[in-house]
Amino acid sequence: MTTQASENTDNKSADNKSTSSSQYTQALQRQDNRFIHPWENMSDLGTNKRTIVTKADGIYVYDSEGNKLIDGPAGMWCVNVGYGRQEIADAMAKQAIEMPYFSPFSMGAMPSSVLAEKLAELAPGDLNHVFFTTGGSTAVDAALRFLAFYNNVLGRPGKKHIISRQDAYHGSTLLSASVSGKARDKEFMDLEQDYIHLLSSPNPASRPDGTSVSQFCEARVKELEDKILEIGPDRVAGFIAEPILASGGVVIPPPGYHKACLEVCHRYDVLTISDEVVTAFGRLGHMFSSEAVFDIVPDLITCAKGLTSGYVPLGALLISDRLLEQLKGDEDETISFSNGFTYSGHPVSCAAALENIAILEREDILAHAREVAPYFLTQLSTLTDLDLVAEVRGVGLMASVVCAIPGKESLELDYEIGNRIDAHCQRLGLLVRPVYHMCVMSPPLIITRAQIDDMVLILREGIGLATDDLRAEGFWD
Ligand SMILES: Cc1ncc(COP(=O)(O)O)c(C=O)c1O
């Protein structure tokens, strides 16, 4: 028991501590306001009071005030093996000492060659060649540039059109943003439009009343075929699709959709790009999901994120041997794919990727992900008894808790809902990723059942408190 005097002293030192920690946080926030974050709202620039995360371990991150938070989105769908992996840090440090960098333009370098071979071994079908990039956007960009290159070399310069889908997110370079389909991201931004076409979202929830899921699937596949025929098959180069539309709110296309789309594309000599930036390296319980989950072998696969579990940037474009074979030309011809980066196959990134893949294999994390995924989805689905929760959907370790006020829909309201849930959950110890009115959850793959329980409990309380706020503030009649 403490005496009154010592209690006062303790309180004082606790006060001092919290004052100095909040001064520390304020100083960090001031510095952070120099950082133009992705999707920065210009009217908040310079006045943001962002939480500053300072360390992380397992599935948790800690902010500058010492608060421990479950990382619900695993960073940005990427910290698959969890934080604090000494083995990855050691592999990176060893590589940095041995050879931090070498130009990929002329010579081969360790360990990018080893990683290329490893990815070829893990990838489906004959996708046995790898073009390394610096992240997901540059992998998608490289895939799209490759399609144009491929058709130019084959003497079909008019075969350039790309088909994508609404709700898709493929990145932030000019080309990868142009094939993205989130309408709200297009305001104020210039994009390529002349040869990019967006189909409707394959979200079964959007099907008209009285339409079955399989009828909906047929209609969406027919839309693809109709679009190819409308543009002309000799003018369509490719179809790009995320297996699950991730940032669009974990949109799960109907069963058989991807296979049927692939068949249509094959029929018209249209190449397929499976954008596995989110779904590769375990998020759906497999190294790659295209074949293992959706029974398709696309012509190209893009990946990034879980490739290094986010420890360091790296992306990759996997290309089918069949395509590359056609580009060889005559012996005396030089046909060069003039695309590449100073940091293509960066040694430190590749060392991190190799160790990350070794961890996934050694600890059988994919089996763990497959094992806990049904529990994750069942537990999240219990939230549908809350007034604000309209739908919970997910597959593997990615899910979206869709919130809505019955009978009301607007962008402003979507932000109000998402931001309130986000703020309450964070105070309670959970980071969610609010995508408008959806809470997207994609925790590190190492999450346990007990941690899933903690996560869902906080989400329940956070959504409940947000509901109270929305009612009190008159958003709910
Ligand atoms: C499916 C998909 N493709 C591409 C990207 C872009 O990747 P990056 O942010 O690494 O450039 C993302 C990012 O979230 C993504 O979800």
The ligand as an SDF file (V2000), in Angstrom:
LIG
                    3D

 16 16  0  0  0  0  0  0  0  0999 V2000
   -4.0550   -5.5400  -55.6260 C   0  0  0  0  0  0  0  0  0  0  0  0
   -3.0310   -4.4480  -55.5120 C   0  0  0  0  0  0  0  0  0  0  0  0
   -2.2300   -4.2000  -56.5440 N   0  0  0  0  0  0  0  0  0  0  0  0
   -1.2860   -3.2480  -56.4880 C   0  0  0  0  0  0  0  0  0  0  0  0
   -1.1220   -2.4850  -55.3590 C   0  0  0  0  0  0  0  0  0  0  0  0
   -0.0630   -1.4210  -55.3030 C   0  0  0  0  0  0  0  0  0  0  0  0
    0.9990   -1.8610  -54.5360 O   0  0  0  0  0  0  0  0  0  0  0  0
    2.0570   -0.8190  -53.9150 P   0  0  0  0  0  0  0  0  0  0  0  0
    1.3140    0.0330  -52.9600 O   0  0  0  0  0  0  0  0  0  0  0  0
    3.0900   -1.7260  -53.2830 O   0  0  0  0  0  0  0  0  0  0  0  0
    2.6460   -0.0610  -55.0250 O   0  0  0  0  0  0  0  0  0  0  0  0
   -1.9270   -2.7140  -54.2460 C   0  0  0  0  0  0  0  0  0  0  0  0
   -1.7700   -1.9190  -53.0160 C   0  0  0  0  0  0  0  0  0  0  0  0
   -2.5240   -1.9830  -52.0870 O   0  0  0  0  0  0  0  0  0  0  0  0
   -2.9260   -3.7110  -54.3270 C   0  0  0  0  0  0  0  0  0  0  0  0
   -3.7620   -3.9340  -53.3060 O   0  0  0  0  0  0  0  0  0  0  0  0
  1  2  1  0
  2  3  1  0
  2 15  2  0
  3  4  2  0
  4  5  1  0
  5  6  1  0
  5 12  2  0
  6  7  1  0
  7  8  1  0
  8  9  2  0
  8 10  1  0
  8 11  1  0
 12 13  1  0
 12 15  1  0
 13 14  2  0
 15 16  1  0
M  END
$$$$
